[in-house]
Amino acid sequence: MSTPDITRRKKSMNIWSHRKSTVLAAAILATAGTCAAFAHDSAQHTHPAKLVADSTEAAFLAENNTAMDRMMADMEVKPTGDVDRDFVAMMTPHHQGAIDMALAVLKYGKNEQLKRIAQEIIVDQQQEIAAMKLAIGDPLPPSDAAPTQVAPETTPAESMQGMDPGMKM
């Protein structure tokens, strides 16, 4: 492939990437406004124990609910008067929530195609966080390798063995 062809291809990829980022940013802004308009009710994300068939699903749902609750709480920022900083302050936990949910799929999911998508989500969201931080002059977050697999620590039943039932957490 000749140098002009490579240059043309790179320009085309940059334009596509820019368009993709612009569309993503517009979608995020639209949904962020909608999310802020509704009070977060963690009861929406809980599932009665009798409906949860196995401990893997229960562990996934618990981890996913924790990620969602943390994300929603962390997105509630006090406006500073700097729209750009406020945007990054709200979007960083939003992106981290996506990373946390993708990690839960890597831990508990079985579908290899979805696990590959989860890996891509982790990388993409880490890059978006870094780009936003750079855009406002903040230091980059620490760099970590994206996981290819995440093993569950223990199932809920295993983690309860040997614990004092009266212990408060």
Secondary structure as a PSIPRED ss2 file (coil, helix, strand):
# PSIPRED VFORMAT (PSIPRED V4.0)

   1 M C   1.000  0.000  0.000
   2 S C   1.000  0.000  0.000
   3 T H   0.000  1.000  0.000
   4 P H   0.000  1.000  0.000
   5 D H   0.000  1.000  0.000
   6 I H   0.000  1.000  0.000
   7 T H   0.000  1.000  0.000
   8 R H   0.000  1.000  0.000
   9 R H   0.000  1.000  0.000
  10 K H   0.000  1.000  0.000
  11 K H   0.000  1.000  0.000
  12 S H   0.000  1.000  0.000
  13 M H   0.000  1.000  0.000
  14 N H   0.000  1.000  0.000
  15 I H   0.000  1.000  0.000
  16 W H   0.000  1.000  0.000
  17 S H   0.000  1.000  0.000
  18 H H   0.000  1.000  0.000
  19 R H   0.000  1.000  0.000
  20 K H   0.000  1.000  0.000
  21 S H   0.000  1.000  0.000
  22 T H   0.000  1.000  0.000
  23 V H   0.000  1.000  0.000
  24 L H   0.000  1.000  0.000
  25 A H   0.000  1.000  0.000
  26 A H   0.000  1.000  0.000
  27 A H   0.000  1.000  0.000
  28 I H   0.000  1.000  0.000
  29 L H   0.000  1.000  0.000
  30 A H   0.000  1.000  0.000
  31 T H   0.000  1.000  0.000
  32 A H   0.000  1.000  0.000
  33 G H   0.000  1.000  0.000
  34 T H   0.000  1.000  0.000
  35 C H   0.000  1.000  0.000
  36 A H   0.000  1.000  0.000
  37 A H   0.000  1.000  0.000
  38 F C   1.000  0.000  0.000
  39 A C   1.000  0.000  0.000
  40 H C   1.000  0.000  0.000
  41 D C   1.000  0.000  0.000
  42 S H   0.000  1.000  0.000
  43 A H   0.000  1.000  0.000
  44 Q H   0.000  1.000  0.000
  45 H H   0.000  1.000  0.000
  46 T C   1.000  0.000  0.000
  47 H C   1.000  0.000  0.000
  48 P C   1.000  0.000  0.000
  49 A H   0.000  1.000  0.000
  50 K H   0.000  1.000  0.000
  51 L H   0.000  1.000  0.000
  52 V C   1.000  0.000  0.000
  53 A C   1.000  0.000  0.000
  54 D C   1.000  0.000  0.000
  55 S H   0.000  1.000  0.000
  56 T H   0.000  1.000  0.000
  57 E H   0.000  1.000  0.000
  58 A H   0.000  1.000  0.000
  59 A H   0.000  1.000  0.000
  60 F H   0.000  1.000  0.000
  61 L H   0.000  1.000  0.000
  62 A H   0.000  1.000  0.000
  63 E H   0.000  1.000  0.000
  64 N H   0.000  1.000  0.000
  65 N H   0.000  1.000  0.000
  66 T H   0.000  1.000  0.000
  67 A H   0.000  1.000  0.000
  68 M H   0.000  1.000  0.000
  69 D H   0.000  1.000  0.000
  70 R H   0.000  1.000  0.000
  71 M H   0.000  1.000  0.000
  72 M H   0.000  1.000  0.000
  73 A H   0.000  1.000  0.000
  74 D H   0.000  1.000  0.000
  75 M H   0.000  1.000  0.000
  76 E C   1.000  0.000  0.000
  77 V C   1.000  0.000  0.000
  78 K C   1.000  0.000  0.000
  79 P C   1.000  0.000  0.000
  80 T C   1.000  0.000  0.000
  81 G C   1.000  0.000  0.000
  82 D C   1.000  0.000  0.000
  83 V H   0.000  1.000  0.000
  84 D H   0.000  1.000  0.000
  85 R H   0.000  1.000  0.000
  86 D H   0.000  1.000  0.000
  87 F H   0.000  1.000  0.000
  88 V H   0.000  1.000  0.000
  89 A H   0.000  1.000  0.000
  90 M H   0.000  1.000  0.000
  91 M H   0.000  1.000  0.000
  92 T H   0.000  1.000  0.000
  93 P H   0.000  1.000  0.000
  94 H H   0.000  1.000  0.000
  95 H H   0.000  1.000  0.000
  96 Q H   0.000  1.000  0.000
  97 G H   0.000  1.000  0.000
  98 A H   0.000  1.000  0.000
  99 I H   0.000  1.000  0.000
 100 D H   0.000  1.000  0.000
 101 M H   0.000  1.000  0.000
 102 A H   0.000  1.000  0.000
 103 L H   0.000  1.000  0.000
 104 A H   0.000  1.000  0.000
 105 V H   0.000  1.000  0.000
 106 L H   0.000  1.000  0.000
 107 K H   0.000  1.000  0.000
 108 Y H   0.000  1.000  0.000
 109 G C   1.000  0.000  0.000
 110 K C   1.000  0.000  0.000
 111 N C   1.000  0.000  0.000
 112 E H   0.000  1.000  0.000
 113 Q H   0.000  1.000  0.000
 114 L H   0.000  1.000  0.000
 115 K H   0.000  1.000  0.000
 116 R H   0.000  1.000  0.000
 117 I H   0.000  1.000  0.000
 118 A H   0.000  1.000  0.000
 119 Q H   0.000  1.000  0.000
 120 E H   0.000  1.000  0.000
 121 I H   0.000  1.000  0.000
 122 I H   0.000  1.000  0.000
 123 V H   0.000  1.000  0.000
 124 D H   0.000  1.000  0.000
 125 Q H   0.000  1.000  0.000
 126 Q H   0.000  1.000  0.000
 127 Q H   0.000  1.000  0.000
 128 E H   0.000  1.000  0.000
 129 I H   0.000  1.000  0.000
 130 A H   0.000  1.000  0.000
 131 A H   0.000  1.000  0.000
 132 M H   0.000  1.000  0.000
 133 K H   0.000  1.000  0.000
 134 L H   0.000  1.000  0.000
 135 A H   0.000  1.000  0.000
 136 I C   1.000  0.000  0.000
 137 G C   1.000  0.000  0.000
 138 D C   1.000  0.000  0.000
 139 P C   1.000  0.000  0.000
 140 L C   1.000  0.000  0.000
 141 P C   1.000  0.000  0.000
 142 P C   1.000  0.000  0.000
 143 S C   1.000  0.000  0.000
 144 D C   1.000  0.000  0.000
 145 A C   1.000  0.000  0.000
 146 A C   1.000  0.000  0.000
 147 P C   1.000  0.000  0.000
 148 T C   1.000  0.000  0.000
 149 Q C   1.000  0.000  0.000
 150 V C   1.000  0.000  0.000
 151 A C   1.000  0.000  0.000
 152 P C   1.000  0.000  0.000
 153 E C   1.000  0.000  0.000
 154 T C   1.000  0.000  0.000
 155 T C   1.000  0.000  0.000
 156 P H   0.000  1.000  0.000
 157 A H   0.000  1.000  0.000
 158 E H   0.000  1.000  0.000
 159 S H   0.000  1.000  0.000
 160 M H   0.000  1.000  0.000
 161 Q C   1.000  0.000  0.000
 162 G C   1.000  0.000  0.000
 163 M C   1.000  0.000  0.000
 164 D C   1.000  0.000  0.000
 165 P C   1.000  0.000  0.000
 166 G C   1.000  0.000  0.000
 167 M C   1.000  0.000  0.000
 168 K C   1.000  0.000  0.000
 169 M C   1.000  0.000  0.000
